[in-house]
Amino acid sequence: MLATVWGTGQVLLDMLWFFLFVIEIWLMITIFVDIFRRHDMRGWVKAFWVVFVVVLPLIGILVYLVVHGDKMRARAQQALIDDTEATRAYVLNLGRSNEVDDLVRLADLKERGLFTDEEFERIKARILAT
């Protein structure tokens, strides 16, 4: 019964409309993220853009992309570079320990009598050299 109501063309047309709707939602989310990440825009301007994109979605999305599209791409690329740099710095510092913590632990071990003064100074010099 359902196959007689919907033909192949209708199914393809419905799929097209569905994917266009998904693209519209994706663009709206991308624009909202860009609006709220911007530091050069005041609050009222951000509110205007949000209302404009929500009330008139197709026109608002197109106007925002025309007016701020190139800067939007540049900000997204810069955010990606910053995130990559932060991740790289974090990973590089994972294996390194803090010198102060090492020295505190070393002094604690010396107080317990596990090191002589010569061993303590030798290990302390090695920690400070790194």
VOPAGU-2260 file (C-alpha; in pm, 1 decimal, decimal comma):
REM VOPAGU-2260
SITE   aa  ch    i         X         Y         Z
SITE  MET   A    0       0,0       0,0       0,0
SITE  LEU   A    1     278,0     241,8      94,5
SITE  ALA   A    2     470,0     163,5    -225,3
SITE  THR   A    3     176,2     273,9    -434,5
SITE  VAL   A    4     163,3     612,9    -261,0
SITE  TRP   A    5     537,6     681,7    -267,8
SITE  GLY   A    6     721,5     624,3    -590,7
SITE  THR   A    7    1094,1     625,0    -644,8
SITE  GLY   A    8    1095,3     994,9    -726,4
SITE  GLN   A    9     910,8    1083,0    -407,2
SITE  VAL   A   10    1156,6     884,6    -194,8
SITE  LEU   A   11    1453,1    1056,4    -360,0
SITE  LEU   A   12    1289,6    1396,0    -316,3
SITE  ASP   A   13    1222,6    1325,8      51,9
SITE  MET   A   14    1583,3    1215,6     100,6
SITE  LEU   A   15    1702,3    1535,8     -66,2
SITE  TRP   A   16    1488,2    1749,6     164,1
SITE  PHE   A   17    1610,6    1554,2     467,5
SITE  PHE   A   18    1977,9    1604,9     377,5
SITE  LEU   A   19    1918,4    1973,9     304,6
SITE  PHE   A   20    1760,2    2005,4     648,6
SITE  VAL   A   21    2061,0    1832,9     809,0
SITE  ILE   A   22    2297,6    2067,5     623,2
SITE  GLU   A   23    2095,9    2368,2     740,8
SITE  ILE   A   24    2114,6    2253,8    1104,1
SITE  TRP   A   25    2487,9    2187,5    1068,3
SITE  LEU   A   26    2546,8    2535,2     922,4
SITE  MET   A   27    2340,8    2695,7    1200,6
SITE  ILE   A   28    2544,5    2517,9    1468,4
SITE  THR   A   29    2870,1    2616,9    1297,0
SITE  ILE   A   30    2758,1    2978,5    1278,2
SITE  PHE   A   31    2645,4    2981,0    1642,7
SITE  VAL   A   32    2982,7    2841,3    1749,7
SITE  ASP   A   33    3158,6    3109,7    1546,8
SITE  ILE   A   34    2935,5    3384,4    1688,0
SITE  PHE   A   35    2995,7    3288,5    2049,3
SITE  ARG   A   36    3371,0    3232,0    2006,5
SITE  ARG   A   37    3423,7    3577,7    1861,9
SITE  HIS   A   38    3576,1    3835,5    2091,0
SITE  ASP   A   39    3551,4    4128,8    1851,8
SITE  MET   A   40    3168,1    4128,6    1854,5
SITE  ARG   A   41    2963,7    4291,2    2128,9
SITE  GLY   A   42    2676,7    4112,9    2300,0
SITE  TRP   A   43    2397,0    4295,0    2118,0
SITE  VAL   A   44    2551,0    4221,6    1779,5
SITE  LYS   A   45    2578,3    3854,5    1874,4
SITE  ALA   A   46    2214,6    3856,7    1985,9
SITE  PHE   A   47    2111,5    4018,0    1656,4
SITE  TRP   A   48    2290,0    3750,2    1453,6
SITE  VAL   A   49    2142,5    3468,1    1661,7
SITE  VAL   A   50    1789,1    3605,4    1624,0
SITE  PHE   A   51    1843,7    3670,5    1253,4
SITE  VAL   A   52    1968,1    3315,0    1191,1
SITE  VAL   A   53    1688,7    3159,3    1400,3
SITE  VAL   A   54    1399,0    3368,8    1263,5
SITE  LEU   A   55    1504,8    3367,6     897,8
SITE  PRO   A   56    1733,8    3063,8     876,6
SITE  LEU   A   57    1815,2    3046,5     506,1
SITE  ILE   A   58    1860,8    3420,8     460,2
SITE  GLY   A   59    2043,4    3456,5     793,0
SITE  ILE   A   60    2285,3    3174,0     712,9
SITE  LEU   A   61    2359,4    3310,4     366,2
SITE  VAL   A   62    2407,7    3668,0     488,1
SITE  TYR   A   63    2635,4    3558,6     772,9
SITE  LEU   A   64    2844,3    3345,6     537,2
SITE  VAL   A   65    2875,9    3632,8     288,7
SITE  VAL   A   66    2962,8    3893,2     552,8
SITE  HIS   A   67    3182,3    3684,6     786,5
SITE  GLY   A   68    3265,7    3370,7     585,3
SITE  ASP   A   69    3634,0    3438,7     520,4
SITE  LYS   A   70    3701,8    3545,9     879,2
SITE  MET   A   71    3502,7    3246,6    1002,4
SITE  ARG   A   72    3731,4    3010,2     814,0
SITE  ALA   A   73    4043,6    3188,3     938,7
SITE  ARG   A   74    3922,6    3170,0    1301,0
SITE  ALA   A   75    3844,6    2799,3    1263,7
SITE  GLN   A   76    4191,5    2730,9    1122,1
SITE  GLN   A   77    4356,1    2932,0    1400,8
SITE  ALA   A   78    4153,9    2744,6    1664,3
SITE  LEU   A   79    4267,3    2414,5    1509,8
SITE  ILE   A   80    4630,6    2526,7    1515,3
SITE  ASP   A   81    4600,5    2642,0    1878,9
SITE  ASP   A   82    4440,5    2313,5    1982,4
SITE  THR   A   83    4711,0    2114,8    1803,2
SITE  GLU   A   84    4985,9    2317,7    1971,6
SITE  ALA   A   85    4826,1    2273,7    2314,5
SITE  THR   A   86    4789,8    1899,4    2260,6
SITE  ARG   A   87    5149,1    1870,0    2141,3
SITE  ALA   A   88    5277,2    2064,3    2445,2
SITE  TYR   A   89    5068,8    1851,0    2679,1
SITE  VAL   A   90    5194,5    1525,0    2529,0
SITE  LEU   A   91    5555,7    1642,3    2540,0
SITE  ASN   A   92    5522,9    1731,5    2908,7
SITE  LEU   A   93    5361,2    1401,8    3008,1
SITE  GLY   A   94    5688,0    1218,2    3050,6
SITE  ARG   A   95    5864,3    1500,0    3230,1
SITE  SER   A   96    5838,2    1535,9    3602,0
SITE  ASN   A   97    5854,6    1855,9    3796,4
SITE  GLU   A   98    6201,4    1931,9    3934,1
SITE  VAL   A   99    6061,2    2073,1    4256,6
SITE  ASP   A  100    5859,9    1758,2    4323,6
SITE  ASP   A  101    6165,0    1544,2    4251,5
SITE  LEU   A  102    6377,5    1748,1    4489,3
SITE  VAL   A  103    6112,5    1728,7    4763,4
SITE  ARG   A  104    6092,3    1350,9    4726,5
SITE  LEU   A  105    6471,5    1327,3    4723,9
SITE  ALA   A  106    6500,1    1535,0    5042,1
SITE  ASP   A  107    6234,6    1317,5    5206,4
SITE  LEU   A  108    6427,7    1003,1    5115,6
SITE  LYS   A  109    6748,8    1158,6    5253,7
SITE  GLU   A  110    6572,7    1243,7    5580,5
SITE  ARG   A  111    6467,0     879,6    5609,5
SITE  GLY   A  112    6830,9     782,0    5583,1
SITE  LEU   A  113    6818,5     612,5    5244,0
SITE  PHE   A  114    7090,5     837,1    5091,4
SITE  THR   A  115    7422,3     963,7    5211,2
SITE  ASP   A  116    7513,9    1330,2    5165,8
SITE  GLU   A  117    7732,6    1249,8    4862,9
SITE  GLU   A  118    7457,5    1045,7    4693,7
SITE  PHE   A  119    7204,8    1318,4    4769,7
SITE  GLU   A  120    7422,5    1588,5    4610,2
SITE  ARG   A  121    7498,0    1370,5    4307,0
SITE  ILE   A  122    7129,0    1291,8    4242,6
SITE  LYS   A  123    7030,6    1655,2    4309,9
SITE  ALA   A  124    7285,7    1775,4    4052,6
SITE  ARG   A  125    7148,9    1526,6    3797,9
SITE  ILE   A  126    6789,8    1646,8    3859,4
SITE  LEU   A  127    6890,4    2012,0    3825,2
SITE  ALA   A  128    7089,9    1938,4    3507,2
SITE  THR   A  129    6782,2    1809,1    3323,2
